[in-house]
Amino acid sequence: MFKSLFEAAQNSTFKSPFTSVNCQSAASPSEVVSTPSAVPARLNDVQPRQHSSHHNFAAAATAEGDSCEFGSNHYFLLCGLGGIISCGSTHTMVVPLDLVKCRLQVDPAKYKSVFNGFRVSMAEEGVRGLAKGWAPTFIGYSMQGLCKFGLYEVFKKVYGDAIGEENAFLYRTGLYLAASASAEFFADIALAPMEAAKVKIQTTPGFAKTLREALPKMTAQEGISAFYKGLVPLWMRQIPYTMMKFACFERTLELLYKYVVPKPRADCTKGEQLVVTFAAGYIAGVFCAIVSHPADTVVSKLNQAKGASALDVAKQLGWAGLWGGLVPRIVMIGTLTAAQWFIYDAVKVALRMPRPPPPEMPESLKKKLGLTGNEQ
């Protein structure tokens, strides 16, 4: 008996994990007749499950070899990681321009233009002086990026599921605005302490050269309020900025693929898709800079002025003063936003994350509106 079992095991098609099984092998009539009916019966018991568009995409994405399922906690964590990399790196790269921009806002009499600001700053502190504030910039905007991008994806899915697939498509601009505003609310709480330290280092001569030097001084002078007194104007600056950043990017990306890119997104290489991402990001960045600039000027001046309120600073600056430094900020924010979206999307590609295409009208809505095919 044992000998026959051993021979059967040796001849089994499953004796090796690398054995290829031929499912098309011929079967004798007797084998067909004697095949148990349990398998078909079990197959008949299986009912097809209904999935939402998110679930359909997730299943397809997993089948295509993506590293995580769309909308899973793993996916949201990787989105947060992408936000850390994109925001932390890009903001740190433009510290010299940000430094000059802040000084133009708080002392226009001394720093008369962008080029003059660079020249005066280098004459007083040398080339190394242009990097002042890089540490709080990197730490603060990395924390902000984690919340901004990670929570945006969370809120977009939560709100989209709450209003339903059809409404999520019809009112997608409102969905982008609500999700990005919610995410930025929390992102600014994470950013505020480092932003206050950065501005203090950059705009108050002789106050501190490093973050380690600035933090205890700020705490001794004004207590914990020193790090959060700019939170409200930070919300005023960053929430409109982020709402524009995400909503404008999402709709611009949709329009570029619809009217500018000569072939469907599915036919574009990943490199071509990243180029479109960069273009949509730059367009969004220009609008971001404009809508958020007055509040940015108030934040810069507020963190320099001890004991002043946001309203006091706004009255002191006047309407024209609120727009000081707009041109360098457009250049900075346009480039920054484009680079952030490019890096964020590149991280998704590198980590093999799901990258949903631009939204399409659900079939159920097409039927309600009497539309057929791809017509929208």
C-alpha positions as CSV (number, residue, x, y, z in Angstrom):
1,M,0.0,0.0,0.0
2,F,2.8,2.4,1.0
3,K,4.6,1.6,-2.3
4,S,1.5,2.5,-4.3
5,L,1.1,5.8,-2.4
6,F,4.7,6.7,-3.0
7,E,4.3,6.0,-6.8
8,A,1.2,8.1,-6.8
9,A,3.0,11.0,-5.1
10,Q,5.9,10.8,-7.5
11,N,3.5,11.0,-10.5
12,S,1.4,13.8,-9.1
13,T,1.4,17.1,-11.1
14,F,1.6,18.9,-7.8
15,K,4.8,17.3,-6.5
16,S,6.7,20.6,-7.1
17,P,5.6,24.1,-6.4
18,F,7.0,25.1,-9.8
19,T,5.2,22.5,-11.8
20,S,3.0,23.8,-14.6
21,V,-0.5,22.3,-14.7
22,N,-2.2,21.7,-18.0
23,C,-5.8,22.3,-17.5
24,Q,-6.7,21.3,-21.1
25,S,-5.7,17.7,-20.7
26,A,-8.2,15.2,-22.2
27,A,-10.4,13.2,-20.0
28,S,-12.0,9.9,-20.8
29,P,-15.8,9.7,-21.1
30,S,-15.9,7.6,-18.0
31,E,-14.0,10.3,-16.1
32,V,-16.4,13.0,-17.3
33,V,-19.4,11.0,-16.2
34,S,-17.9,10.2,-12.9
35,T,-17.0,13.8,-12.1
36,P,-18.7,14.8,-8.9
37,S,-21.4,17.5,-9.2
38,A,-20.4,19.2,-6.0
39,V,-18.1,21.7,-7.7
40,P,-20.8,23.0,-10.1
41,A,-23.2,23.1,-7.2
42,R,-20.8,25.2,-5.1
43,L,-20.2,27.5,-8.1
44,N,-23.9,28.0,-8.5
45,D,-24.1,29.1,-4.8
46,V,-21.6,31.9,-5.4
47,Q,-23.4,35.2,-6.1
48,P,-21.7,38.1,-7.8
49,R,-20.9,40.9,-5.4
50,Q,-21.7,44.5,-6.2
51,H,-18.9,47.0,-5.9
52,S,-18.7,50.7,-5.9
53,S,-16.4,52.4,-8.4
54,H,-13.7,52.7,-5.6
55,H,-13.9,48.9,-5.0
56,N,-13.8,48.1,-8.7
57,F,-10.7,50.2,-9.1
58,A,-9.1,48.7,-6.1
59,A,-9.6,45.2,-7.4
60,A,-8.2,46.1,-10.8
61,A,-5.3,47.9,-9.3
62,T,-4.4,45.0,-7.1
63,A,-4.6,42.7,-10.1
64,E,-2.2,44.9,-12.0
65,G,0.4,44.6,-9.3
66,D,0.0,47.7,-7.2
67,S,1.5,47.7,-3.8
68,C,-1.7,48.5,-1.9
69,E,-5.5,48.8,-2.3
70,F,-7.0,52.1,-3.2
71,G,-8.6,53.7,-0.1
72,S,-6.9,51.4,2.4
73,N,-5.0,52.6,5.5
74,H,-1.8,51.5,3.8
75,Y,-2.7,53.7,0.8
76,F,-3.4,56.7,3.0
77,L,-0.1,56.2,4.9
78,L,1.9,56.1,1.7
79,C,0.1,59.2,0.5
80,G,1.2,60.9,3.7
81,L,4.8,59.7,3.0
82,G,4.5,61.2,-0.5
83,G,3.4,64.5,1.1
84,I,6.4,64.5,3.5
85,I,8.8,64.0,0.6
86,S,7.2,66.5,-1.8
87,C,6.5,69.4,0.7
88,G,9.6,69.0,2.9
89,S,12.1,68.9,0.0
90,T,10.5,71.6,-2.2
91,H,10.1,74.2,0.5
92,T,13.6,73.6,1.7
93,M,15.0,74.1,-1.8
94,V,13.5,77.5,-2.1
95,V,14.5,78.8,1.3
96,P,16.8,81.6,-0.2
97,L,13.9,83.0,-2.3
98,D,11.5,82.6,0.7
99,L,13.9,84.5,2.9
100,V,14.1,87.4,0.5
101,K,10.3,87.4,0.0
102,C,9.7,87.6,3.8
103,R,12.2,90.5,4.1
104,L,10.5,92.3,1.3
105,Q,7.2,92.0,3.1
106,V,8.4,93.2,6.5
107,D,11.0,95.8,5.5
108,P,10.3,97.2,2.0
109,A,12.4,100.3,2.7
110,K,15.5,98.3,3.1
111,Y,14.8,95.5,0.6
112,K,13.5,97.3,-2.5
113,S,13.2,94.4,-5.0
114,V,14.0,90.7,-5.3
115,F,17.5,91.3,-6.7
116,N,18.2,94.0,-4.3
117,G,17.0,91.8,-1.5
118,F,19.5,89.1,-2.5
119,R,22.3,91.6,-2.9
120,V,21.7,93.2,0.5
121,S,21.3,89.8,2.3
122,M,24.5,88.4,0.8
123,A,26.4,91.6,1.6
124,E,25.4,91.4,5.2
125,E,25.5,87.7,5.9
126,G,27.2,86.0,3.0
127,V,26.0,83.1,0.9
128,R,25.4,81.0,3.9
129,G,23.0,83.6,5.3
130,L,20.6,82.8,2.4
131,A,20.0,79.4,4.1
132,K,18.7,80.9,7.4
133,G,15.6,79.1,8.5
134,W,16.1,75.9,6.5
135,A,15.7,73.6,9.6
136,P,12.3,74.8,10.7
137,T,11.3,75.0,7.1
138,F,12.1,71.3,6.5
139,I,10.6,70.1,9.7
140,G,7.5,72.2,9.6
141,Y,6.6,71.6,5.9
142,S,7.3,67.9,6.2
143,M,4.7,67.7,9.0
144,Q,2.4,69.9,7.0
145,G,2.8,67.7,3.9
146,L,2.0,64.6,5.9
147,C,-1.3,66.0,6.9
148,K,-2.1,67.9,3.7
149,F,-1.7,65.1,1.2
150,G,-2.6,62.2,3.5
151,L,-5.7,63.7,5.0
152,Y,-6.8,65.1,1.6
153,E,-7.1,61.6,0.3
154,V,-8.9,60.5,3.5
155,F,-11.4,63.3,3.4
156,K,-12.0,63.0,-0.3
157,K,-12.9,59.4,0.1
158,V,-15.0,59.9,3.2
159,Y,-17.0,62.8,1.8
160,G,-17.3,61.1,-1.6
161,D,-18.7,58.0,0.0
162,A,-21.1,60.1,2.2
163,I,-22.7,61.9,-0.8
164,G,-22.7,58.9,-3.2
165,E,-21.0,58.2,-6.5
166,E,-23.3,60.3,-8.7
167,N,-23.1,63.4,-6.5
168,A,-19.3,63.0,-6.0
169,F,-19.0,63.3,-9.8
170,L,-21.5,66.1,-10.3
171,Y,-20.2,68.2,-7.4
172,R,-16.5,67.1,-7.6
173,T,-15.1,70.6,-7.5
174,G,-17.0,71.2,-4.2
175,L,-15.7,67.8,-3.0
176,Y,-12.1,68.8,-3.8
177,L,-12.6,72.1,-2.0
178,A,-14.1,70.6,1.1
179,A,-11.6,67.8,1.4
180,S,-8.6,70.1,0.9
181,A,-9.9,72.7,3.4
182,S,-10.4,70.0,6.0
183,A,-7.0,68.6,5.5
184,E,-5.3,72.0,5.7
185,F,-7.0,72.9,8.9
186,F,-5.1,70.1,10.7
187,A,-1.9,70.6,8.6
188,D,-1.5,74.2,9.7
189,I,-1.7,73.2,13.4
190,A,1.3,71.0,12.7
191,L,3.1,73.7,10.7
192,A,2.5,76.8,12.9
193,P,5.3,76.4,15.5
194,M,8.0,75.9,12.9
195,E,6.6,78.6,10.6
196,A,6.8,81.1,13.5
197,A,10.4,80.1,14.3
198,K,11.4,80.3,10.6
199,V,10.0,83.8,10.1
200,K,11.5,85.0,13.4
201,I,15.0,83.7,12.3
202,Q,14.7,85.2,8.8
203,T,13.3,88.6,9.6
204,T,14.6,89.7,13.0
205,P,18.3,90.7,12.7
206,G,20.5,89.2,15.4
207,F,17.6,87.2,17.0
208,A,18.9,83.7,16.3
209,K,20.9,81.8,13.6
210,T,19.6,78.3,14.2
211,L,16.4,76.6,15.3
212,R,18.0,75.4,18.5
213,E,18.8,79.0,19.4
214,A,15.4,80.4,18.4
215,L,13.1,78.0,20.3
216,P,14.2,78.8,23.9
217,K,14.3,82.5,23.2
218,M,10.8,82.6,21.7
219,T,9.5,80.5,24.7
220,A,11.2,82.8,27.2
221,Q,9.8,86.0,25.6
222,E,6.2,85.1,24.8
223,G,5.6,81.6,26.1
224,I,3.8,78.9,24.0
225,S,1.7,81.6,22.4
226,A,4.7,82.7,20.4
227,F,4.3,79.5,18.3
228,Y,0.5,79.8,17.7
229,K,-0.2,83.5,17.6
230,G,0.1,83.2,13.8
231,L,-2.2,80.2,13.5
232,V,-5.4,82.1,12.5
233,P,-3.6,84.2,9.8
234,L,-1.9,81.0,8.8
235,W,-5.3,79.4,8.3
236,M,-6.3,82.5,6.3
237,R,-3.3,82.0,4.1
238,Q,-3.0,78.3,3.8
239,I,-6.7,77.1,3.6
240,P,-7.5,79.2,0.5
241,Y,-4.1,78.3,-1.0
242,T,-4.7,74.6,-0.5
243,M,-8.3,74.7,-1.7
244,M,-7.0,76.3,-4.9
245,K,-4.0,74.0,-5.1
246,F,-6.1,70.8,-5.0
247,A,-9.3,71.9,-6.8
248,C,-7.5,73.8,-9.5
249,F,-5.0,71.0,-10.0
250,E,-7.7,68.3,-10.2
251,R,-9.9,70.2,-12.7
252,T,-6.9,71.4,-14.8
253,L,-5.6,67.9,-15.0
254,E,-9.0,66.7,-16.2
255,L,-9.2,69.5,-18.8
256,L,-5.6,68.9,-20.1
257,Y,-6.3,65.2,-20.7
258,K,-9.6,66.1,-22.3
259,Y,-8.6,69.0,-24.6
260,V,-4.8,69.2,-24.8
261,V,-3.1,65.8,-24.5
262,P,-3.5,64.2,-27.9
263,K,-4.2,60.7,-26.6
264,P,-6.1,59.1,-23.7
265,R,-4.3,59.0,-20.3
266,A,-4.3,55.2,-20.4
267,D,-2.2,55.3,-23.6
268,C,0.4,57.8,-22.1
269,T,3.6,56.5,-20.6
270,K,4.2,57.2,-16.9
271,G,6.8,59.8,-17.9
272,E,4.2,61.6,-20.1
273,Q,1.7,61.5,-17.3
274,L,4.2,63.1,-14.9
275,V,4.8,66.0,-17.5
276,V,1.0,66.6,-17.5
277,T,1.0,66.6,-13.7
278,F,3.8,69.2,-13.6
279,A,1.9,71.5,-16.1
280,A,-1.3,71.2,-14.1
281,G,0.6,71.9,-10.9
282,Y,2.2,75.1,-12.2
283,I,-1.1,76.5,-13.4
284,A,-2.7,75.8,-10.1
285,G,0.4,77.3,-8.3
286,V,-0.1,80.7,-9.9
287,F,-3.7,81.0,-8.7
288,C,-2.6,79.7,-5.3
289,A,-0.1,82.5,-4.9
290,I,-2.5,85.2,-5.8
291,V,-5.4,84.2,-3.5
292,S,-3.2,83.6,-0.4
293,H,-0.7,86.4,-0.7
294,P,-2.3,89.1,1.5
295,A,-2.6,86.6,4.4
296,D,1.0,85.5,3.8
297,T,2.2,89.1,4.1
298,V,0.3,89.5,7.4
299,V,1.9,86.2,8.7
300,S,5.4,87.4,7.9
301,K,4.9,90.8,9.5
302,L,3.0,89.4,12.5
303,N,5.8,87.0,13.5
304,Q,8.3,89.8,13.4
305,A,6.2,92.3,15.4
306,K,5.9,91.4,19.1
307,G,2.5,91.7,20.7
308,A,0.7,92.8,17.5
309,S,-2.6,91.2,16.2
310,A,-3.3,90.2,12.7
311,L,-5.8,93.1,12.3
312,D,-3.3,95.6,13.6
313,V,-0.7,94.4,11.1
314,A,-3.2,94.5,8.2
315,K,-4.2,98.1,9.1
316,Q,-0.6,99.1,9.4
317,L,0.3,97.7,6.0
318,G,-2.7,99.0,4.1
319,W,-4.1,97.5,0.9
320,A,-1.0,98.1,-1.3
321,G,1.3,96.8,1.4
322,L,-0.6,93.5,1.6
323,W,0.6,92.8,-2.0
324,G,4.3,93.4,-1.4
325,G,6.5,90.7,-2.7
326,L,3.8,89.2,-5.0
327,V,6.0,88.6,-8.0
328,P,8.7,86.5,-6.3
329,R,5.9,84.6,-4.5
330,I,4.2,83.8,-7.8
331,V,7.5,82.5,-9.1
332,M,8.2,80.6,-5.9
333,I,4.7,79.1,-5.4
334,G,4.2,78.3,-9.0
335,T,7.4,76.4,-9.2
336,L,6.9,74.9,-5.7
337,T,3.3,73.7,-6.4
338,A,4.3,72.2,-9.8
339,A,7.3,70.4,-8.2
340,Q,5.2,69.2,-5.3
341,W,2.6,67.6,-7.5
342,F,5.3,66.1,-9.7
343,I,7.2,64.6,-6.8
344,Y,4.0,63.4,-5.1
345,D,2.9,61.6,-8.3
346,A,6.4,60.3,-8.9
347,V,6.4,58.8,-5.4
348,K,3.1,57.1,-6.2
349,V,4.7,55.7,-9.4
350,A,7.9,54.5,-7.5
351,L,5.9,52.9,-4.7
352,R,3.5,51.3,-7.2
353,M,0.5,53.0,-5.7
354,P,-3.0,53.2,-7.4
355,R,-3.3,56.3,-9.5
356,P,-6.9,56.8,-10.5
357,P,-7.6,58.4,-13.8
358,P,-9.6,61.7,-14.1
359,P,-13.2,61.1,-13.0
360,E,-15.8,59.9,-15.5
361,M,-19.6,60.0,-15.3
362,P,-21.0,56.9,-13.6
363,E,-23.1,54.6,-15.8
364,S,-26.1,55.0,-13.5
365,L,-26.0,58.8,-14.1
366,K,-25.6,58.4,-17.8
367,K,-28.8,56.3,-17.9
368,K,-30.6,58.9,-15.8
369,L,-29.6,61.7,-18.1
370,G,-30.2,59.6,-21.3
371,L,-26.6,59.7,-22.3
372,T,-24.8,56.7,-24.0
373,G,-21.3,55.6,-24.6
374,N,-18.6,58.0,-23.4
375,E,-20.7,61.1,-24.0
376,Q,-20.8,63.4,-21.0
